Amino acid sequence: MTRTADTHAAQSLATGAIGVSLLHAERAELGFARWRTVHEWLIGVTHQPQIASADAGLFIGVPALAFAVHTAAAGSERYTKTLPALDQAVHRLVRLRLDRAHARIDSGEFTRAAEYDLLYGLTGLGAHLLKRDPHGDALHDVLAYLVRLTQPLPGTDLPGWWVRYDPAGRTSATFPGGHGNLGLAHGITGPLALLALAKRSGVTVEGHTDAMLRILDWLDTFRQPSRSGSWWPQWVTADEHRLSTVLQGGPPRPSWCYGTPGQARAQQLAGITLGDTHRKRVAENALLHCLTDPAQLDQITEPGLCHGAAGLLHTVHRTAHDATHPDRFTAHLPALRARLNAQLPSPKAGFLDGTAGVRLALHAADRGGAPATGWDACLLLA
């Protein structure tokens, strides 16, 4: 592994030591571990120069470390000297990323997922800021950018978040006109969740509600009805967008990152903050349909937070907390936990796909789904 690759791996919230530190922080806050252990994991990350270039985001580099340190502080006096320096670095990065994003919009060019998404883009930086500095200018400016992102691309009928490449970021014959992504991790339900959570916290910008409604109208276009609930595709092609139809055969894997669970939670949050009880009910019914559909559940074949059973379990917990009828969700929790326990253990140690994320989800489940440290703010579930 090259030095650059090794640095990225160590500073990855998804797979590296930063993500594992979230587990130790949660365990320490619950009294199951020593805070010294958390400190040792965080110190280990700082032995290398921190990634603060334009490709840094919530899940890589300085913002990932800032999120982990803030989470480890857990409202205490820990890291009072470290956090201000990290704040400054994050704010510089946010300004750099925003300047580039607005210049791109001004030029009329298509965006890339990494400009705006949760894992690597401005939505992820906003998720950290909502937790760390909810009333600061930086979050305000990120939200204002997301409002602008929802405006149609000039001279087209495409939404402002349309990506000219395929979901892997490549030119592809399968996606000749690019794609529109509906996922929570890399698609437009990430910005929707952030806008909804910010509004729920009393933080809004000009055009905030209109932006949410534009996203929701687009999601409604591609919502696929069924007898017991709805589902949304992971993404749509240019042809599907032009025809306002979905050519895919059925619901994707019910994962946090791309599937109906993450999409439904974002729309439930939007329904709550907009006072739209119908939309909230549709979102909740869509998730309930997942939980009663063996064909969907059997697509879960791994334990992790991102694609697997831990992510589904934790998303259901968070959704149940805000549901009109929580018991309809909590009735499924024992089976979901059993499904998680039945998965082969991950050989990875990390947060998104590894054992750290699984253990965090189980600790949260023991507390009714609410983490002690709020680590799931990086998933935009609460």
N, C-alpha and C positions, 0 to 999 in steps of 0.2 A: 504494500500500500504506500502511495506517495505521501509526502509530508502534508500536502494540501488536502488529500482525501482523509488522512488521519485526523487533521484539524476539524474538518467538517463532521466526521463521525463523532468526535468527542463533544462537539458543540451542538449536536442535534437533540432537540427535545423529543423527537420521534424515536430515535434509536440509541442515543448516547447517554453519557453520565448525567447530563442535565435532566433528562426525563426520569431516570432512576431516582434522582434526588427528590422528586415529588413524592415517591413512595415513602422514602425515609422521613420526609417532613410530615406526611400524614400520620405515619406510625408514631413519630415523636409527639405530635400534637395529641394523639390518642393515649399516650403513656406507654406505648409498646416498645419504644426505642429511645436512644439517647440523642439529644440535639447535637452532641459532638459528632455523631456519625453523619448527620446531615451536613455539617460544616466541612467534614473531610471530603465528602463527595463534591461539594461546590468548590472547595479550594482546588481539588484535582483538575477541574475544568480550567481554572485560571492560570495554569502553568504554561499555557500557550497564548499567543496574542489572540484577542477576541475578534471574530469576524464582524466588522461593522461597515462593510461595503454595501453597495446598492442591492446585492442579492441576499442580504441578511433579512430575516423575518421572524415571526413568532416562533417558528420551529427550527431556526438555525441562527447561531451567532449571538450577538449582544442582546437582542430582544428576548431570546430564549432564556439566557442567563438572568436577565432582569425579571422575567416572569417567575422563574424558579426561586430567585432570592426573595422577591416580594411574597411569594407563597410561603416560603420557609419562615419569613418574618412573622406571619400569622397574627398581625396586629400588635406585636410586641415591640420592644426596643432593640431587637436583634437587627444587625446590618444597617444601623442608622448612618454609618459613615460610608458604606458601600453603595447603598441605593441612590443617593443623589448623583454620584458619578455615572451610574448606569442610566439614570433618568436623562441626564444631559446627552449621553450617547444615543439613546433611543430617540429623543427629540430631534437631534441632528439628522438621524436616519429618516425619520418621518418627513422632515422638511425636504430632504433630498428626493425621497420617493414621491412625495406630492408634487414637487416641481416637475419631475419627469412625467408623471401621469397627466398633469394638466397640459404640459407641452404636447404630449401625444394626442390628447383630445383636441387641442387647438389645431393640430395638423390634420385632423380627420382620419387618422390611422386606426386600425383595429387594435384592440387590447390583447394582452396575453393573460392567461389565468394567474400567473405569478405576480402580475401588477396588483390585482385586487383580491385574491383568494385568501382563505383563512390560514393555510399552512405557511405560505411564503409572501403573501401580499399585504396590502394595506388593511384589509379586514382583520387579519391576524394582529397587526400592530394596534388597531382600534380595540380589539378584544383585551389586549394587555392594558391599554390606557384606560378603558372603562373600569378595570379593576384597580389600577394603580393611581390614576389621576382623572377621575370622571368629569370634573368641572374645568379642566385645563383647556388651553387653546389648541393643543395638539389633537385631542380627541374631537373637538369641534371641527377642526379642519379636515380630519379624516371623514367624518360624517358628511360634511359638505361635499367632499369629493365623491362619496358614494351616491349622493343625490345627483350629482352631475353624471356619474356613470350610468344611471338609469335612463338618461335621455337617449332617444334614438340616434343612431349614427347618421350624420348628415348625408342626404342623398340616397338613403336606403330605407327599407322597412325593417331593418335589423335593430335589436336592442343594443345599447351601448356596451354591454358586457360580451357581445359576440366575439368569439376567437376565430381567427382565420385558419388555424391549424386543427389537427385532430386532438383527441383528449390527451395523447402522449406528447403533444407539443411539436408534432412533425407534420410535414406535408404528406397527405395520404389520399390515394384514389378513392378510399371509402368515404372520405369527408372532403370532397372537392371544393366545397364552399365554406369549410370550417364547421364549427359547431357552437351550440348554445348549451352550457352545462347547468344542470339543475341540482347538483350535489351540494352538500353542506361543506365539504372540505375544499373543493376546488370550483364550485359553481355559485350561482346567484342566491341560493338559499343561505349561504354564509353571510353576505351583506344584509339579507333580510333579517336574519337572526340578530345581528349586531344592531341594526336600526331598531328592532323591536325591544331588545334588552336595554338599549340606551333610553328609548322613550319610556320604558317601564321604570327606569331609574330617574326620570325627570330631566333627561338630557336630550334636547332636540335642537335642530338647526332649521333654517328656512327651507321649505320644500320637503321636510322630513316625511310627513304623512303621504304626500303625493308620490314620493319615491317608493315607499312601501307598497302603495296601491298599484303602481306600474309593474312592480315585480310580481305582485299577486295576480294581476290580470294576465300576465304572461304565463304564470304557472297554471292558471285556470284553463288556458288554451290547450294545455297538454295533459291535463288531468284525465286519467283513464277510469271511467266508472265501471263498477261491477256490482253484483247483487248485494254484497255485504260491505263494500267499502271502495276506496279509490286507490290508485297508485300513479306514480309519475315515473317517466323514464330517467335514466342517468343523465342523458343528453339528447339533443335533437340535431339532426342534420339540416343543411340548408333546404333540401327538398321538403323535409317534414315541416320546417318552419314556413316555407312558402305555401304549403297545402294546409297548414294548421291541423296536422294530423300526426299520429304516431304509428310508424310502420313496424315497430318492435313487437314481438309476440306476447310478452307478458311481463309481470313485475320482475325487477332485478333482485339480486341478493339483498335481503333486508338488513343492511348495514348502516352504521352511523354515518360513514363518509359519503356514500353515494345513494343509498337506498331510501325507501319510504320512511323508515324511522327518523333519520335526521331531517328529511324534508318535512315530515309531518310535525316534528317538534318546532321547527322554525315557523311554520304556518300557525301552529297553536299559539305560540308566543305573539305572533302578529295579530291574531284574532283577539287575544286578551288585551293587548295595548290599544287596539283600534275599537274595542267594544263591539266586535263583530262575532256574535255568538254562533251564527250559522257557520262561519268559516272555522271557528274553533271546533265545532262539532264535526265538520267534515274531516278536519285534520286528525282528530282523535279517532274517528271511525276508521280512517285509513290505517292507522297503526294497529287498531284492534283487529282489522282484517288480516294483517300480517300474522298476528299472534294466533289466529285460528286457521291459518292456511298452511298445511303441511308442505305443500309444494314450495312455498316461500321459505319456511323455516329450515327445510332440508338443504337449502343452499348455503346455510351457515356451517362451515366445515373447519373452522379454526377458532381459537379462544380469544383473540385479541380485541382491543378497543376499536380499532379502525374498521376492520372487515368482519369481525367475528362476534362470538357470543357475549363477550364482556361488554362490547359497545351496545349491543341490543339490550342487554339487561339494564345497563345504566341509563340508556335513553328512555326506557319504559319507566324506570323509577322516577326520573325527572318529569316525564309527561304526566304520570299518575298524580304527582304532587299538585299540578295545576288543573287536573281534569275535572269536568263537571260531575262525573261519577267515578271517583278514584278506584272503587272496588272492582270495577270492570277491568282495570289494569292490574291491580294487586293480586287478583285471582290467578294471574298468569305467572307471577314472579317465582313461585316454587319450581315450576316446570322450566322456566328460563334459567334459573340457577342450576338445576339438574343438567340441562343441556350444556351449560358452560363447564360443569364438572366432568362431563362425559367427553369433552374434547381432549385430544392428545396435548400434553403440555408443550408450549412453544419452546424451541431451543434458544430463543432470543431472550435477552434480559430487559429490553427497552420498554418504552412507554406505550407507543401506539400499537405495536404488534407483539410485544413480548410479555414476560411474566410480571413486570412492574405494573403495567396497565391492568392486567387481570386481577392482581392483588388489590389494587386501588378500587376497582369496581366491587370486589367482594367486601372490602372494608366499608365502602359506602353503603352497600346493601345491608350490612349489619346495622347501619344507622338509619335505615329507612330511605336510603338513596342520597343523603346529603353529606358530602365530604366535610370533614372538620376544617380543612384548609382552603376549600374552594378551588381545588386543583382543576376541576372540570370547566373553569372559565375559558380555558384554552380550546375547549371543544364547542363553545357557544351553546351549551345546553342549559345554562343558568347564569 
